Amino acid sequence: MNTSAFTIVRTARTEIEADLIIAILRSNGLHPLDLRTASNFSFGGADISYKVEVPTAEAKEAKEFLQALDNPTHILPPSQSLPSSRSRKPTP
């Protein structure tokens, strides 16, 4: 495969985070490169970041999908909400 036909859609801090992003993209019908075939892969944990790459034709869809995951209020049905992050007052 020609690596110029791929676009980086997310940079992860760890290999585990990158593998999770890749699995999520795959489970939603996208085709990210495996880290071992990606253009930035190195051995021995020497990388300080891991780039998740998808075919350029899927880049826009993958970026939009990942942005929706970053802001879960856009993917939850209107009847559901996330717990508030505000601190509660202690009960006397």
PyMOL Python script that loads the backbone (N, CA, C, O; Angstrom):
from pymol import cmd

cmd.read_pdbstr("""\
ATOM      1  N   MET A   1       0.836  -1.195   0.000  1.00  0.00           N
ATOM      2  CA  MET A   1       0.000   0.000   0.000  1.00  0.00           C
ATOM      3  C   MET A   1       0.872   1.247   0.000  1.00  0.00           C
ATOM      4  O   MET A   1       1.966   1.250   0.564  1.00  0.00           O
ATOM      5  N   ASN A   2       0.395   2.274  -0.617  1.00  0.00           N
ATOM      6  CA  ASN A   2       1.096   3.542  -0.660  1.00  0.00           C
ATOM      7  C   ASN A   2       0.763   4.340   0.600  1.00  0.00           C
ATOM      8  O   ASN A   2      -0.396   4.686   0.827  1.00  0.00           O
ATOM      9  N   THR A   3       1.781   4.636   1.423  1.00  0.00           N
ATOM     10  CA  THR A   3       1.519   5.327   2.682  1.00  0.00           C
ATOM     11  C   THR A   3       1.070   6.768   2.470  1.00  0.00           C
ATOM     12  O   THR A   3       0.522   7.375   3.390  1.00  0.00           O
ATOM     13  N   SER A   4       1.286   7.332   1.283  1.00  0.00           N
ATOM     14  CA  SER A   4       0.818   8.696   1.028  1.00  0.00           C
ATOM     15  C   SER A   4      -0.692   8.741   0.866  1.00  0.00           C
ATOM     16  O   SER A   4      -1.279   9.822   0.834  1.00  0.00           O
ATOM     17  N   ALA A   5      -1.333   7.570   0.762  1.00  0.00           N
ATOM     18  CA  ALA A   5      -2.780   7.509   0.631  1.00  0.00           C
ATOM     19  C   ALA A   5      -3.473   7.446   1.986  1.00  0.00           C
ATOM     20  O   ALA A   5      -4.665   7.150   2.065  1.00  0.00           O
ATOM     21  N   PHE A   6      -2.716   7.727   3.063  1.00  0.00           N
ATOM     22  CA  PHE A   6      -3.260   7.700   4.408  1.00  0.00           C
ATOM     23  C   PHE A   6      -3.107   9.051   5.073  1.00  0.00           C
ATOM     24  O   PHE A   6      -2.181   9.805   4.773  1.00  0.00           O
ATOM     25  N   THR A   7      -4.024   9.349   5.978  1.00  0.00           N
ATOM     26  CA  THR A   7      -4.022  10.620   6.696  1.00  0.00           C
ATOM     27  C   THR A   7      -4.075  10.345   8.195  1.00  0.00           C
ATOM     28  O   THR A   7      -4.799   9.457   8.645  1.00  0.00           O
ATOM     29  N   ILE A   8      -3.310  11.104   8.956  1.00  0.00           N
ATOM     30  CA  ILE A   8      -3.324  10.984  10.417  1.00  0.00           C
ATOM     31  C   ILE A   8      -4.586  11.672  10.934  1.00  0.00           C
ATOM     32  O   ILE A   8      -4.842  12.835  10.623  1.00  0.00           O
ATOM     33  N   VAL A   9      -5.371  10.938  11.726  1.00  0.00           N
ATOM     34  CA  VAL A   9      -6.615  11.491  12.264  1.00  0.00           C
ATOM     35  C   VAL A   9      -6.551  11.724  13.769  1.00  0.00           C
ATOM     36  O   VAL A   9      -7.378  12.452  14.318  1.00  0.00           O
ATOM     37  N   ARG A  10      -5.585  11.118  14.435  1.00  0.00           N
ATOM     38  CA  ARG A  10      -5.462  11.309  15.884  1.00  0.00           C
ATOM     39  C   ARG A  10      -4.053  10.915  16.302  1.00  0.00           C
ATOM     40  O   ARG A  10      -3.470   9.988  15.741  1.00  0.00           O
ATOM     41  N   THR A  11      -3.515  11.610  17.276  1.00  0.00           N
ATOM     42  CA  THR A  11      -2.237  11.251  17.869  1.00  0.00           C
ATOM     43  C   THR A  11      -2.499  10.832  19.305  1.00  0.00           C
ATOM     44  O   THR A  11      -3.073  11.589  20.089  1.00  0.00           O
ATOM     45  N   ALA A  12      -2.078   9.629  19.641  1.00  0.00           N
ATOM     46  CA  ALA A  12      -2.290   9.087  20.984  1.00  0.00           C
ATOM     47  C   ALA A  12      -0.994   9.173  21.783  1.00  0.00           C
ATOM     48  O   ALA A  12       0.097   9.182  21.214  1.00  0.00           O
ATOM     49  N   ARG A  13      -1.125   9.235  23.114  1.00  0.00           N
ATOM     50  CA  ARG A  13       0.049   9.320  23.977  1.00  0.00           C
ATOM     51  C   ARG A  13       0.672   7.961  24.254  1.00  0.00           C
ATOM     52  O   ARG A  13       1.866   7.870  24.539  1.00  0.00           O
ATOM     53  N   THR A  14      -0.123   6.912  24.173  1.00  0.00           N
ATOM     54  CA  THR A  14       0.401   5.571  24.446  1.00  0.00           C
ATOM     55  C   THR A  14      -0.028   4.617  23.347  1.00  0.00           C
ATOM     56  O   THR A  14      -0.962   4.892  22.593  1.00  0.00           O
ATOM     57  N   GLU A  15       0.667   3.493  23.268  1.00  0.00           N
ATOM     58  CA  GLU A  15       0.313   2.471  22.284  1.00  0.00           C
ATOM     59  C   GLU A  15      -1.061   1.886  22.598  1.00  0.00           C
ATOM     60  O   GLU A  15      -1.830   1.586  21.684  1.00  0.00           O
ATOM     61  N   ILE A  16      -1.371   1.723  23.875  1.00  0.00           N
ATOM     62  CA  ILE A  16      -2.675   1.180  24.271  1.00  0.00           C
ATOM     63  C   ILE A  16      -3.796   2.113  23.833  1.00  0.00           C
ATOM     64  O   ILE A  16      -4.817   1.654  23.321  1.00  0.00           O
ATOM     65  N   GLU A  17      -3.618   3.422  24.029  1.00  0.00           N
ATOM     66  CA  GLU A  17      -4.628   4.390  23.600  1.00  0.00           C
ATOM     67  C   GLU A  17      -4.812   4.330  22.083  1.00  0.00           C
ATOM     68  O   GLU A  17      -5.941   4.349  21.591  1.00  0.00           O
ATOM     69  N   ALA A  18      -3.714   4.259  21.350  1.00  0.00           N
ATOM     70  CA  ALA A  18      -3.795   4.178  19.886  1.00  0.00           C
ATOM     71  C   ALA A  18      -4.515   2.911  19.450  1.00  0.00           C
ATOM     72  O   ALA A  18      -5.348   2.951  18.544  1.00  0.00           O
ATOM     73  N   ASP A  19      -4.198   1.781  20.089  1.00  0.00           N
ATOM     74  CA  ASP A  19      -4.867   0.519  19.745  1.00  0.00           C
ATOM     75  C   ASP A  19      -6.363   0.588  20.024  1.00  0.00           C
ATOM     76  O   ASP A  19      -7.163   0.043  19.263  1.00  0.00           O
ATOM     77  N   LEU A  20      -6.745   1.253  21.106  1.00  0.00           N
ATOM     78  CA  LEU A  20      -8.167   1.414  21.427  1.00  0.00           C
ATOM     79  C   LEU A  20      -8.872   2.263  20.366  1.00  0.00           C
ATOM     80  O   LEU A  20      -9.969   1.919  19.926  1.00  0.00           O
ATOM     81  N   ILE A  21      -8.255   3.358  19.960  1.00  0.00           N
ATOM     82  CA  ILE A  21      -8.828   4.222  18.922  1.00  0.00           C
ATOM     83  C   ILE A  21      -8.973   3.433  17.618  1.00  0.00           C
ATOM     84  O   ILE A  21      -9.998   3.524  16.941  1.00  0.00           O
ATOM     85  N   ILE A  22      -7.945   2.663  17.272  1.00  0.00           N
ATOM     86  CA  ILE A  22      -7.991   1.855  16.060  1.00  0.00           C
ATOM     87  C   ILE A  22      -9.140   0.851  16.132  1.00  0.00           C
ATOM     88  O   ILE A  22      -9.872   0.679  15.157  1.00  0.00           O
ATOM     89  N   ALA A  23      -9.305   0.191  17.272  1.00  0.00           N
ATOM     90  CA  ALA A  23     -10.390  -0.787  17.431  1.00  0.00           C
ATOM     91  C   ALA A  23     -11.754  -0.124  17.312  1.00  0.00           C
ATOM     92  O   ALA A  23     -12.658  -0.684  16.693  1.00  0.00           O
ATOM     93  N   ILE A  24     -11.917   1.051  17.888  1.00  0.00           N
ATOM     94  CA  ILE A  24     -13.192   1.771  17.816  1.00  0.00           C
ATOM     95  C   ILE A  24     -13.493   2.168  16.374  1.00  0.00           C
ATOM     96  O   ILE A  24     -14.623   2.018  15.907  1.00  0.00           O
ATOM     97  N   LEU A  25     -12.486   2.671  15.673  1.00  0.00           N
ATOM     98  CA  LEU A  25     -12.690   3.044  14.267  1.00  0.00           C
ATOM     99  C   LEU A  25     -13.065   1.819  13.432  1.00  0.00           C
ATOM    100  O   LEU A  25     -13.970   1.883  12.600  1.00  0.00           O
ATOM    101  N   ARG A  26     -12.370   0.714  13.656  1.00  0.00           N
ATOM    102  CA  ARG A  26     -12.675  -0.514  12.899  1.00  0.00           C
ATOM    103  C   ARG A  26     -14.084  -1.008  13.186  1.00  0.00           C
ATOM    104  O   ARG A  26     -14.787  -1.452  12.278  1.00  0.00           O
ATOM    105  N   SER A  27     -14.500  -0.934  14.452  1.00  0.00           N
ATOM    106  CA  SER A  27     -15.838  -1.427  14.805  1.00  0.00           C
ATOM    107  C   SER A  27     -16.933  -0.555  14.202  1.00  0.00           C
ATOM    108  O   SER A  27     -18.101  -0.942  14.189  1.00  0.00           O
ATOM    109  N   ASN A  28     -16.559   0.613  13.707  1.00  0.00           N
ATOM    110  CA  ASN A  28     -17.522   1.498  13.059  1.00  0.00           C
ATOM    111  C   ASN A  28     -17.323   1.559  11.551  1.00  0.00           C
ATOM    112  O   ASN A  28     -17.737   2.520  10.902  1.00  0.00           O
ATOM    113  N   GLY A  29     -16.687   0.525  10.994  1.00  0.00           N
ATOM    114  CA  GLY A  29     -16.603   0.379   9.553  1.00  0.00           C
ATOM    115  C   GLY A  29     -15.478   1.134   8.865  1.00  0.00           C
ATOM    116  O   GLY A  29     -15.436   1.188   7.636  1.00  0.00           O
ATOM    117  N   LEU A  30     -14.562   1.721   9.636  1.00  0.00           N
ATOM    118  CA  LEU A  30     -13.433   2.427   9.035  1.00  0.00           C
ATOM    119  C   LEU A  30     -12.225   1.502   8.991  1.00  0.00           C
ATOM    120  O   LEU A  30     -12.251   0.421   9.579  1.00  0.00           O
ATOM    121  N   HIS A  31     -11.171   1.912   8.302  1.00  0.00           N
ATOM    122  CA  HIS A  31     -10.042   1.021   8.040  1.00  0.00           C
ATOM    123  C   HIS A  31      -8.701   1.649   8.431  1.00  0.00           C
ATOM    124  O   HIS A  31      -7.874   1.921   7.561  1.00  0.00           O
ATOM    125  N   PRO A  32      -8.474   1.883   9.728  1.00  0.00           N
ATOM    126  CA  PRO A  32      -7.185   2.452  10.138  1.00  0.00           C
ATOM    127  C   PRO A  32      -6.051   1.452   9.959  1.00  0.00           C
ATOM    128  O   PRO A  32      -6.262   0.240   9.983  1.00  0.00           O
ATOM    129  N   LEU A  33      -4.846   1.983   9.779  1.00  0.00           N
ATOM    130  CA  LEU A  33      -3.673   1.130   9.697  1.00  0.00           C
ATOM    131  C   LEU A  33      -3.374   0.531  11.060  1.00  0.00           C
ATOM    132  O   LEU A  33      -3.598   1.167  12.090  1.00  0.00           O
ATOM    133  N   ASP A  34      -2.871  -0.682  11.062  1.00  0.00           N
ATOM    134  CA  ASP A  34      -2.359  -1.283  12.279  1.00  0.00           C
ATOM    135  C   ASP A  34      -1.095  -0.509  12.668  1.00  0.00           C
ATOM    136  O   ASP A  34      -0.352  -0.078  11.786  1.00  0.00           O
ATOM    137  N   LEU A  35      -0.840  -0.325  13.944  1.00  0.00           N
ATOM    138  CA  LEU A  35       0.333   0.446  14.367  1.00  0.00           C
ATOM    139  C   LEU A  35       1.629  -0.096  13.785  1.00  0.00           C
ATOM    140  O   LEU A  35       2.535   0.680  13.481  1.00  0.00           O
ATOM    141  N   ARG A  36       1.737  -1.416  13.624  1.00  0.00           N
ATOM    142  CA  ARG A  36       2.970  -1.993  13.117  1.00  0.00           C
ATOM    143  C   ARG A  36       3.200  -1.690  11.639  1.00  0.00           C
ATOM    144  O   ARG A  36       4.327  -1.811  11.157  1.00  0.00           O
ATOM    145  N   THR A  37       2.166  -1.305  10.922  1.00  0.00           N
ATOM    146  CA  THR A  37       2.340  -0.955   9.512  1.00  0.00           C
ATOM    147  C   THR A  37       2.272   0.549   9.286  1.00  0.00           C
ATOM    148  O   THR A  37       2.481   1.024   8.169  1.00  0.00           O
ATOM    149  N   ALA A  38       1.981   1.299  10.347  1.00  0.00           N
ATOM    150  CA  ALA A  38       1.898   2.755  10.217  1.00  0.00           C
ATOM    151  C   ALA A  38       3.293   3.343   9.986  1.00  0.00           C
ATOM    152  O   ALA A  38       4.303   2.744  10.355  1.00  0.00           O
ATOM    153  N   SER A  39       3.325   4.503   9.381  1.00  0.00           N
ATOM    154  CA  SER A  39       4.596   5.113   8.996  1.00  0.00           C
ATOM    155  C   SER A  39       5.430   5.573  10.178  1.00  0.00           C
ATOM    156  O   SER A  39       6.627   5.812  10.016  1.00  0.00           O
ATOM    157  N   ASN A  40       4.844   5.707  11.362  1.00  0.00           N
ATOM    158  CA  ASN A  40       5.578   6.236  12.506  1.00  0.00           C
ATOM    159  C   ASN A  40       6.026   5.169  13.495  1.00  0.00           C
ATOM    160  O   ASN A  40       6.579   5.511  14.540  1.00  0.00           O
ATOM    161  N   PHE A  41       5.809   3.902  13.209  1.00  0.00           N
ATOM    162  CA  PHE A  41       6.078   2.838  14.181  1.00  0.00           C
ATOM    163  C   PHE A  41       7.578   2.667  14.402  1.00  0.00           C
ATOM    164  O   PHE A  41       8.366   2.676  13.456  1.00  0.00           O
ATOM    165  N   SER A  42       7.955   2.509  15.676  1.00  0.00           N
ATOM    166  CA  SER A  42       9.337   2.157  16.013  1.00  0.00           C
ATOM    167  C   SER A  42       9.306   1.109  17.113  1.00  0.00           C
ATOM    168  O   SER A  42       8.254   0.850  17.697  1.00  0.00           O
ATOM    169  N   PHE A  43      10.428   0.517  17.392  1.00  0.00           N
ATOM    170  CA  PHE A  43      10.491  -0.578  18.362  1.00  0.00           C
ATOM    171  C   PHE A  43      10.923  -0.096  19.742  1.00  0.00           C
ATOM    172  O   PHE A  43      11.527   0.968  19.882  1.00  0.00           O
ATOM    173  N   GLY A  44      10.609  -0.884  20.743  1.00  0.00           N
ATOM    174  CA  GLY A  44      11.108  -0.648  22.085  1.00  0.00           C
ATOM    175  C   GLY A  44      10.456   0.491  22.835  1.00  0.00           C
ATOM    176  O   GLY A  44      11.033   0.988  23.802  1.00  0.00           O
ATOM    177  N   GLY A  45       9.284   0.922  22.428  1.00  0.00           N
ATOM    178  CA  GLY A  45       8.612   1.995  23.142  1.00  0.00           C
ATOM    179  C   GLY A  45       9.297   3.338  23.004  1.00  0.00           C
ATOM    180  O   GLY A  45       9.105   4.214  23.849  1.00  0.00           O
ATOM    181  N   ALA A  46      10.089   3.524  21.964  1.00  0.00           N
ATOM    182  CA  ALA A  46      10.827   4.767  21.790  1.00  0.00           C
ATOM    183  C   ALA A  46       9.938   5.920  21.347  1.00  0.00           C
ATOM    184  O   ALA A  46      10.318   7.082  21.489  1.00  0.00           O
ATOM    185  N   ASP A  47       8.766   5.614  20.815  1.00  0.00           N
ATOM    186  CA  ASP A  47       7.865   6.681  20.383  1.00  0.00           C
ATOM    187  C   ASP A  47       7.314   7.425  21.593  1.00  0.00           C
ATOM    188  O   ASP A  47       7.038   6.824  22.631  1.00  0.00           O
ATOM    189  N   ILE A  48       7.159   8.728  21.450  1.00  0.00           N
ATOM    190  CA  ILE A  48       6.512   9.498  22.512  1.00  0.00           C
ATOM    191  C   ILE A  48       5.065   9.790  22.153  1.00  0.00           C
ATOM    192  O   ILE A  48       4.310  10.322  22.967  1.00  0.00           O
ATOM    193  N   SER A  49       4.682   9.440  20.933  1.00  0.00           N
ATOM    194  CA  SER A  49       3.284   9.517  20.519  1.00  0.00           C
ATOM    195  C   SER A  49       3.063   8.506  19.407  1.00  0.00           C
ATOM    196  O   SER A  49       3.998   8.069  18.737  1.00  0.00           O
ATOM    197  N   TYR A  50       1.804   8.149  19.233  1.00  0.00           N
ATOM    198  CA  TYR A  50       1.428   7.147  18.242  1.00  0.00           C
ATOM    199  C   TYR A  50       0.352   7.740  17.349  1.00  0.00           C
ATOM    200  O   TYR A  50      -0.688   8.189  17.830  1.00  0.00           O
ATOM    201  N   LYS A  51       0.603   7.740  16.059  1.00  0.00           N
ATOM    202  CA  LYS A  51      -0.316   8.357  15.107  1.00  0.00           C
ATOM    203  C   LYS A  51      -1.262   7.307  14.530  1.00  0.00           C
ATOM    204  O   LYS A  51      -0.841   6.251  14.058  1.00  0.00           O
ATOM    205  N   VAL A  52      -2.558   7.633  14.583  1.00  0.00           N
ATOM    206  CA  VAL A  52      -3.582   6.758  14.018  1.00  0.00           C
ATOM    207  C   VAL A  52      -3.874   7.268  12.615  1.00  0.00           C
ATOM    208  O   VAL A  52      -4.264   8.421  12.431  1.00  0.00           O
ATOM    209  N   GLU A  53      -3.680   6.391  11.621  1.00  0.00           N
ATOM    210  CA  GLU A  53      -3.853   6.771  10.225  1.00  0.00           C
ATOM    211  C   GLU A  53      -4.975   5.968   9.582  1.00  0.00           C
ATOM    212  O   GLU A  53      -5.133   4.776   9.847  1.00  0.00           O
ATOM    213  N   VAL A  54      -5.748   6.633   8.740  1.00  0.00           N
ATOM    214  CA  VAL A  54      -6.807   5.984   7.970  1.00  0.00           C
ATOM    215  C   VAL A  54      -6.620   6.341   6.503  1.00  0.00           C
ATOM    216  O   VAL A  54      -5.912   7.297   6.187  1.00  0.00           O
ATOM    217  N   PRO A  55      -7.245   5.587   5.599  1.00  0.00           N
ATOM    218  CA  PRO A  55      -7.196   5.991   4.192  1.00  0.00           C
ATOM    219  C   PRO A  55      -7.710   7.427   4.044  1.00  0.00           C
ATOM    220  O   PRO A  55      -8.683   7.811   4.693  1.00  0.00           O
ATOM    221  N   THR A  56      -7.070   8.195   3.211  1.00  0.00           N
ATOM    222  CA  THR A  56      -7.425   9.605   3.051  1.00  0.00           C
ATOM    223  C   THR A  56      -8.907   9.785   2.740  1.00  0.00           C
ATOM    224  O   THR A  56      -9.515  10.759   3.185  1.00  0.00           O
ATOM    225  N   ALA A  57      -9.491   8.869   1.991  1.00  0.00           N
ATOM    226  CA  ALA A  57     -10.917   8.960   1.651  1.00  0.00           C
ATOM    227  C   ALA A  57     -11.804   8.855   2.894  1.00  0.00           C
ATOM    228  O   ALA A  57     -12.939   9.330   2.874  1.00  0.00           O
ATOM    229  N   GLU A  58     -11.311   8.243   3.971  1.00  0.00           N
ATOM    230  CA  GLU A  58     -12.088   8.085   5.203  1.00  0.00           C
ATOM    231  C   GLU A  58     -11.724   9.105   6.280  1.00  0.00           C
ATOM    232  O   GLU A  58     -12.329   9.115   7.352  1.00  0.00           O
ATOM    233  N   ALA A  59     -10.748   9.957   6.006  1.00  0.00           N
ATOM    234  CA  ALA A  59     -10.221  10.863   7.036  1.00  0.00           C
ATOM    235  C   ALA A  59     -11.284  11.789   7.611  1.00  0.00           C
ATOM    236  O   ALA A  59     -11.368  11.937   8.830  1.00  0.00           O
ATOM    237  N   LYS A  60     -12.091  12.410   6.774  1.00  0.00           N
ATOM    238  CA  LYS A  60     -13.104  13.338   7.275  1.00  0.00           C
ATOM    239  C   LYS A  60     -14.095  12.615   8.187  1.00  0.00           C
ATOM    240  O   LYS A  60     -14.414  13.100   9.272  1.00  0.00           O
ATOM    241  N   GLU A  61     -14.579  11.460   7.746  1.00  0.00           N
ATOM    242  CA  GLU A  61     -15.534  10.683   8.544  1.00  0.00           C
ATOM    243  C   GLU A  61     -14.913  10.247   9.880  1.00  0.00           C
ATOM    244  O   GLU A  61     -15.565  10.315  10.922  1.00  0.00           O
ATOM    245  N   ALA A  62     -13.657   9.803   9.842  1.00  0.00           N
ATOM    246  CA  ALA A  62     -12.975   9.354  11.064  1.00  0.00           C
ATOM    247  C   ALA A  62     -12.781  10.516  12.042  1.00  0.00           C
ATOM    248  O   ALA A  62     -12.996  10.359  13.244  1.00  0.00           O
ATOM    249  N   LYS A  63     -12.373  11.683  11.527  1.00  0.00           N
ATOM    250  CA  LYS A  63     -12.184  12.853  12.395  1.00  0.00           C
ATOM    251  C   LYS A  63     -13.497  13.282  13.035  1.00  0.00           C
ATOM    252  O   LYS A  63     -13.541  13.585  14.228  1.00  0.00           O
ATOM    253  N   GLU A  64     -14.562  13.309  12.250  1.00  0.00           N
ATOM    254  CA  GLU A  64     -15.870  13.689  12.793  1.00  0.00           C
ATOM    255  C   GLU A  64     -16.341  12.695  13.849  1.00  0.00           C
ATOM    256  O   GLU A  64     -16.903  13.088  14.872  1.00  0.00           O
ATOM    257  N   PHE A  65     -16.112  11.409  13.598  1.00  0.00           N
ATOM    258  CA  PHE A  65     -16.498  10.376  14.554  1.00  0.00           C
ATOM    259  C   PHE A  65     -15.726  10.542  15.865  1.00  0.00           C
ATOM    260  O   PHE A  65     -16.316  10.486  16.944  1.00  0.00           O
ATOM    261  N   LEU A  66     -14.418  10.744  15.774  1.00  0.00           N
ATOM    262  CA  LEU A  66     -13.603  10.907  16.977  1.00  0.00           C
ATOM    263  C   LEU A  66     -13.956  12.183  17.728  1.00  0.00           C
ATOM    264  O   LEU A  66     -13.923  12.199  18.958  1.00  0.00           O
ATOM    265  N   GLN A  67     -14.291  13.250  17.016  1.00  0.00           N
ATOM    266  CA  GLN A  67     -14.718  14.487  17.679  1.00  0.00           C
ATOM    267  C   GLN A  67     -16.029  14.273  18.425  1.00  0.00           C
ATOM    268  O   GLN A  67     -16.222  14.822  19.509  1.00  0.00           O
ATOM    269  N   ALA A  68     -16.925  13.485  17.857  1.00  0.00           N
ATOM    270  CA  ALA A  68     -18.182  13.181  18.536  1.00  0.00           C
ATOM    271  C   ALA A  68     -17.920  12.390  19.814  1.00  0.00           C
ATOM    272  O   ALA A  68     -18.617  12.583  20.810  1.00  0.00           O
ATOM    273  N   LEU A  69     -16.931  11.505  19.801  1.00  0.00           N
ATOM    274  CA  LEU A  69     -16.583  10.755  21.011  1.00  0.00           C
ATOM    275  C   LEU A  69     -15.988  11.672  22.074  1.00  0.00           C
ATOM    276  O   LEU A  69     -16.175  11.446  23.270  1.00  0.00           O
ATOM    277  N   ASP A  70     -15.273  12.705  21.641  1.00  0.00           N
ATOM    278  CA  ASP A  70     -14.683  13.657  22.587  1.00  0.00           C
ATOM    279  C   ASP A  70     -15.750  14.487  23.285  1.00  0.00           C
ATOM    280  O   ASP A  70     -15.522  15.000  24.381  1.00  0.00           O
ATOM    281  N   ASN A  71     -16.910  14.622  22.658  1.00  0.00           N
ATOM    282  CA  ASN A  71     -17.999  15.430  23.207  1.00  0.00           C
ATOM    283  C   ASN A  71     -19.242  14.543  23.268  1.00  0.00           C
ATOM    284  O   ASN A  71     -20.108  14.635  22.398  1.00  0.00           O
ATOM    285  N   PRO A  72     -19.341  13.681  24.294  1.00  0.00           N
ATOM    286  CA  PRO A  72     -20.393  12.667  24.315  1.00  0.00           C
ATOM    287  C   PRO A  72     -21.816  13.207  24.378  1.00  0.00           C
ATOM    288  O   PRO A  72     -22.750  12.457  24.094  1.00  0.00           O
ATOM    289  N   THR A  73     -22.023  14.448  24.731  1.00  0.00           N
ATOM    290  CA  THR A  73     -23.386  14.968  24.754  1.00  0.00           C
ATOM    291  C   THR A  73     -23.983  14.994  23.358  1.00  0.00           C
ATOM    292  O   THR A  73     -25.204  15.054  23.211  1.00  0.00           O
ATOM    293  N   HIS A  74     -23.149  14.949  22.336  1.00  0.00           N
ATOM    294  CA  HIS A  74     -23.648  14.945  20.965  1.00  0.00           C
ATOM    295  C   HIS A  74     -24.018  13.555  20.477  1.00  0.00           C
ATOM    296  O   HIS A  74     -24.666  13.424  19.439  1.00  0.00           O
ATOM    297  N   ILE A  75     -23.621  12.509  21.203  1.00  0.00           N
ATOM    298  CA  ILE A  75     -23.936  11.165  20.750  1.00  0.00           C
ATOM    299  C   ILE A  75     -24.934  10.461  21.654  1.00  0.00           C
ATOM    300  O   ILE A  75     -25.414   9.380  21.313  1.00  0.00           O
ATOM    301  N   LEU A  76     -25.258  11.051  22.800  1.00  0.00           N
ATOM    302  CA  LEU A  76     -26.264  10.463  23.681  1.00  0.00           C
ATOM    303  C   LEU A  76     -27.654  10.897  23.239  1.00  0.00           C
ATOM    304  O   LEU A  76     -27.826  12.020  22.765  1.00  0.00           O
ATOM    305  N   PRO A  77     -28.641  10.034  23.384  1.00  0.00           N
ATOM    306  CA  PRO A  77     -30.013  10.450  23.091  1.00  0.00           C
ATOM    307  C   PRO A  77     -30.398  11.618  24.004  1.00  0.00           C
ATOM    308  O   PRO A  77     -29.882  11.706  25.118  1.00  0.00           O
ATOM    309  N   PRO A  78     -31.285  12.512  23.570  1.00  0.00           N
ATOM    310  CA  PRO A  78     -31.637  13.688  24.365  1.00  0.00           C
ATOM    311  C   PRO A  78     -32.165  13.368  25.762  1.00  0.00           C
ATOM    312  O   PRO A  78     -32.041  14.198  26.662  1.00  0.00           O
ATOM    313  N   SER A  79     -32.750  12.184  25.967  1.00  0.00           N
ATOM    314  CA  SER A  79     -33.313  11.849  27.271  1.00  0.00           C
ATOM    315  C   SER A  79     -32.246  11.469  28.290  1.00  0.00           C
ATOM    316  O   SER A  79     -32.533  11.406  29.486  1.00  0.00           O
ATOM    317  N   GLN A  80     -31.030  11.217  27.840  1.00  0.00           N
ATOM    318  CA  GLN A  80     -29.958  10.838  28.752  1.00  0.00           C
ATOM    319  C   GLN A  80     -28.994  11.992  28.939  1.00  0.00           C
ATOM    320  O   GLN A  80     -28.867  12.855  28.071  1.00  0.00           O
ATOM    321  N   SER A  81     -28.326  12.002  30.060  1.00  0.00           N
ATOM    322  CA  SER A  81     -27.290  13.003  30.282  1.00  0.00           C
ATOM    323  C   SER A  81     -26.190  12.392  31.121  1.00  0.00           C
ATOM    324  O   SER A  81     -26.389  11.374  31.784  1.00  0.00           O
ATOM    325  N   LEU A  82     -25.048  13.010  31.089  1.00  0.00           N
ATOM    326  CA  LEU A  82     -23.923  12.554  31.884  1.00  0.00           C
ATOM    327  C   LEU A  82     -24.019  13.131  33.292  1.00  0.00           C
ATOM    328  O   LEU A  82     -24.606  14.197  33.477  1.00  0.00           O
ATOM    329  N   PRO A  83     -23.459  12.453  34.283  1.00  0.00           N
ATOM    330  CA  PRO A  83     -23.468  13.012  35.635  1.00  0.00           C
ATOM    331  C   PRO A  83     -22.741  14.349  35.663  1.00  0.00           C
ATOM    332  O   PRO A  83     -21.772  14.559  34.934  1.00  0.00           O
ATOM    333  N   SER A  84     -23.209  15.224  36.490  1.00  0.00           N
ATOM    334  CA  SER A  84     -22.608  16.547  36.607  1.00  0.00           C
ATOM    335  C   SER A  84     -21.221  16.442  37.204  1.00  0.00           C
ATOM    336  O   SER A  84     -20.977  15.614  38.081  1.00  0.00           O
ATOM    337  N   SER A  85     -20.321  17.271  36.735  1.00  0.00           N
ATOM    338  CA  SER A  85     -18.967  17.278  37.273  1.00  0.00           C
ATOM    339  C   SER A  85     -18.825  18.319  38.399  1.00  0.00           C
ATOM    340  O   SER A  85     -17.750  18.469  38.978  1.00  0.00           O
ATOM    341  N   ARG A  86     -19.914  19.029  38.700  1.00  0.00           N
ATOM    342  CA  ARG A  86     -19.847  20.018  39.777  1.00  0.00           C
ATOM    343  C   ARG A  86     -19.704  19.308  41.112  1.00  0.00           C
ATOM    344  O   ARG A  86     -20.259  18.229  41.320  1.00  0.00           O
ATOM    345  N   SER A  87     -18.953  19.927  42.013  1.00  0.00           N
ATOM    346  CA  SER A  87     -18.792  19.323  43.337  1.00  0.00           C
ATOM    347  C   SER A  87     -20.046  19.565  44.170  1.00  0.00           C
ATOM    348  O   SER A  87     -20.705  20.597  44.048  1.00  0.00           O
ATOM    349  N   ARG A  88     -20.347  18.620  44.990  1.00  0.00           N
ATOM    350  CA  ARG A  88     -21.519  18.714  45.844  1.00  0.00           C
ATOM    351  C   ARG A  88     -21.131  19.314  47.184  1.00  0.00           C
ATOM    352  O   ARG A  88     -20.002  19.165  47.650  1.00  0.00           O
ATOM    353  N   LYS A  89     -22.088  19.991  47.788  1.00  0.00           N
ATOM    354  CA  LYS A  89     -21.869  20.523  49.122  1.00  0.00           C
ATOM    355  C   LYS A  89     -21.939  19.369  50.116  1.00  0.00           C
ATOM    356  O   LYS A  89     -22.780  18.480  49.981  1.00  0.00           O
ATOM    357  N   PRO A  90     -21.056  19.380  51.116  1.00  0.00           N
ATOM    358  CA  PRO A  90     -21.118  18.311  52.114  1.00  0.00           C
ATOM    359  C   PRO A  90     -22.415  18.356  52.883  1.00  0.00           C
ATOM    360  O   PRO A  90     -22.939  19.430  53.178  1.00  0.00           O
ATOM    361  N   THR A  91     -22.937  17.178  53.209  1.00  0.00           N
ATOM    362  CA  THR A  91     -24.161  17.084  53.992  1.00  0.00           C
ATOM    363  C   THR A  91     -23.819  17.289  55.477  1.00  0.00           C
ATOM    364  O   THR A  91     -22.938  16.614  56.008  1.00  0.00           O
ATOM    365  N   PRO A  92     -24.519  18.226  56.148  1.00  0.00           N
ATOM    366  CA  PRO A  92     -24.194  18.472  57.570  1.00  0.00           C
ATOM    367  C   PRO A  92     -24.585  17.324  58.454  1.00  0.00           C
ATOM    368  O   PRO A  92     -24.378  17.380  59.667  1.00  0.00           O
TER     369      PRO A  92
END
""", "prot")
cmd.dss("prot")
cmd.show_as("cartoon", "prot")
cmd.util.cbc("prot")
cmd.orient("prot")
